[in-house]
């Protein structure tokens, strides 16, 4: 009986410790996500990205901080923020690979892998379209297959097509249907928790509006 009591006490302490760690992680992530939403400059985004990396270093079994750090880096490279866009894209790739090692076949992670390839391609579209453009689309198809309810791969695919010349199969005619699909999915999509990805709705709506 004494051994049973000791065992139960150990389990209770373990559960309490895990709960405390989980609460600490959620608090840190929630605060940093709020700062992410409020960041308006490249320096502010870099500061937020660094915080996500610190959370990831402290919580090595959580894919979300790696995901958001990679999202920021990929977006900055795509938008030409920073002197070395290739280096920033490579850093994003390293981060999202760490996320992927923790959660394989995750649709959200595959979306960021696609964004990294798009970022690389945009640095020199003529020279890199065949390699990086093809990889970007492959990851979006994998993201759709991994979770058909995720609107983000549809939104990004629509955006990519909208910015691709019609002679290469792009333009509004092909982009609009995908953007409308994304908008419909956003209407019913519910992220797993408030910390999980829930972005891109406005971009999908903007593509639909631009392609009327």
C-alpha positions in Angstrom: 0.0 0.0 0.0 2.8 2.4 0.9 4.5 1.7 -2.5 1.2 2.5 -4.3 0.9 5.8 -2.4 4.5 6.7 -3.3 3.9 5.8 -6.9 0.7 7.9 -7.1 2.5 10.9 -5.4 5.2 10.7 -8.1 2.7 10.6 -10.9 0.9 13.6 -9.4 4.1 15.6 -9.1 5.0 14.7 -12.7 1.6 15.8 -14.0 1.9 19.1 -12.0 5.4 19.7 -13.4 4.3 19.0 -17.0 1.3 21.3 -16.5 3.5 24.1 -15.2 5.9 23.7 -18.2 2.9 23.7 -20.6 1.5 26.9 -19.0 4.9 28.6 -19.2 5.2 27.7 -22.9 1.7 28.8 -23.7 2.3 32.2 -21.9 5.6 32.8 -23.7 4.1 31.9 -27.1 1.0 33.9 -26.6 3.0 37.0 -25.7 5.3 36.6 -28.6 2.5 36.0 -31.1 0.9 39.3 -29.9 4.2 41.1 -30.5 4.4 39.5 -33.9 1.0 40.9 -34.8 2.1 44.3 -33.7 5.5 44.3 -35.4 5.7 47.0 -38.1 9.4 47.2 -39.0 12.1 44.8 -40.0 13.9 45.3 -36.8 10.7 44.6 -34.8 10.2 41.4 -36.8 13.8 40.3 -36.2 13.3 40.8 -32.4 10.2 38.7 -32.5 11.9 36.0 -34.5 14.7 35.9 -32.0 12.2 35.4 -29.2 10.6 32.5 -31.0 14.0 30.9 -31.4 14.7 31.3 -27.7 11.4 29.6 -26.9 12.3 26.8 -29.3 15.7 26.4 -27.6 14.0 26.1 -24.3 11.1 23.8 -25.5 12.9 21.5 -27.9 9.9 19.2 -28.4 7.6 21.9 -29.6 7.4 22.6 -33.4 5.4 25.8 -33.2 8.2 28.3 -32.2 10.4 26.9 -35.0 7.5 27.3 -37.3 6.9 31.0 -36.5 10.6 31.8 -36.6 10.8 30.2 -40.0 7.6 32.0 -41.2 9.2 35.4 -40.3 12.5 34.6 -42.0 10.8 33.3 -45.1 8.5 36.3 -45.4 11.4 38.7 -44.9 13.4 37.0 -47.6 10.4 37.1 -50.0 9.9 40.8 -49.3 13.5 41.7 -49.8 14.1 42.7 -46.1 17.8 42.4 -45.3 21.0 42.5 -47.3 21.3 38.8 -48.0 18.0 37.3 -49.0 19.5 33.9 -49.8 21.1 33.6 -46.3 17.8 34.6 -44.7 15.9 32.0 -46.7 18.5 29.3 -45.8 18.0 30.2 -42.1 14.3 29.8 -42.6 14.9 26.4 -44.1 17.0 25.3 -41.2 14.3 26.3 -38.7 11.4 24.7 -40.6 13.5 21.5 -41.0 13.7 21.4 -37.2 9.9 21.8 -36.9 9.5 19.0 -39.5 11.7 16.7 -37.5 9.3 17.1 -34.6 6.0 16.7 -36.6 6.3 14.9 -39.9 3.7 15.3 -42.6 2.4 18.4 -41.0 0.4 20.5 -43.5 1.4 23.8 -41.9 5.1 23.0 -41.9 4.9 22.0 -45.6 3.4 25.4 -46.3 6.5 27.1 -44.9 8.8 24.7 -46.8 7.0 26.0 -49.9 7.4 29.6 -48.9 11.2 29.0 -48.4 11.5 27.7 -52.0 9.4 30.6 -53.3 11.7 33.0 -51.4 14.7 31.4 -53.1 13.1 31.5 -56.5 12.1 35.2 -56.2 15.8 36.3 -55.9 16.4 35.3 -59.5 13.1 34.0 -61.1 14.5 33.3 -64.6 17.3 31.2 -63.3 15.6 29.5 -60.4 12.0 29.0 -61.5 12.5 25.4 -62.7 14.2 24.2 -59.5 12.8 26.3 -56.7 9.4 27.1 -58.3 8.8 23.4 -58.9 9.8 22.6 -55.3 7.5 25.3 -54.0 4.5 23.9 -55.8 5.4 20.3 -54.8 5.3 21.3 -51.1 2.0 23.0 -51.6 0.5 19.9 -53.1 1.9 17.8 -50.2 0.4 20.3 -47.8 -3.1 20.0 -49.4 -2.8 16.2 -49.3 -1.7 16.2 -45.7 -4.8 18.3 -44.7 -7.4 19.1 -47.3 -9.1 21.5 -44.8 -6.1 23.8 -44.5 -6.8 27.0 -46.5 -3.2 28.2 -46.5 -1.7 26.0 -49.3 -4.7 27.0 -51.5 -4.2 30.7 -50.8 -0.4 30.5 -51.5 -0.9 28.6 -54.7 -3.5 31.2 -55.8 -1.0 34.0 -55.0 1.8 32.2 -56.9 -0.4 31.7 -59.9 -1.7 35.3 -59.8 1.9 36.5 -60.1 2.8 34.0 -62.8 2.5 35.2 -66.5 -0.5 33.7 -68.3 1.8 32.1 -70.9 3.2 30.0 -68.1 -0.2 28.9 -66.9 -0.7 31.7 -64.4 -2.8 34.9 -64.1 -6.1 35.6 -62.5 -8.0 33.1 -64.5 -6.3 30.2 -62.8 -5.7 31.9 -59.5 -9.2 33.0 -58.7 -10.7 29.5 -58.3 -8.0 28.5 -55.8 -8.4 31.8 -53.9 -12.2 31.2 -53.7 -11.5 27.7 -52.4 -9.2 29.2 -49.8 -11.8 31.7 -48.7 -14.4 29.0 -48.4 -12.0 26.9 -46.2 -11.2 29.9 -44.1 -14.9 30.3 -43.3 -14.9 26.9 -41.6 -11.3 26.5 -40.5 -10.6 26.3 -36.8 -7.0 26.2 -35.6 -6.2 23.5 -33.0 -5.4 26.1 -30.3 -5.0 29.9 -30.2 -1.2 29.3 -30.7 -1.6 27.3 -33.9 -1.5 29.0 -37.4 -4.5 31.0 -38.4 -3.3 33.5 -40.9 -3.9 34.3 -44.6 -7.6 34.9 -44.8 -7.2 38.6 -45.8 -4.7 37.6 -48.5 -7.1 35.1 -50.0 -9.9 37.7 -50.0 -7.6 40.2 -51.7 -6.8 37.8 -54.5 -10.5 37.2 -55.1 -11.2 40.9 -55.2 -8.3 41.6 -57.5 -9.3 38.9 -59.9 -12.9 40.0 -60.5 
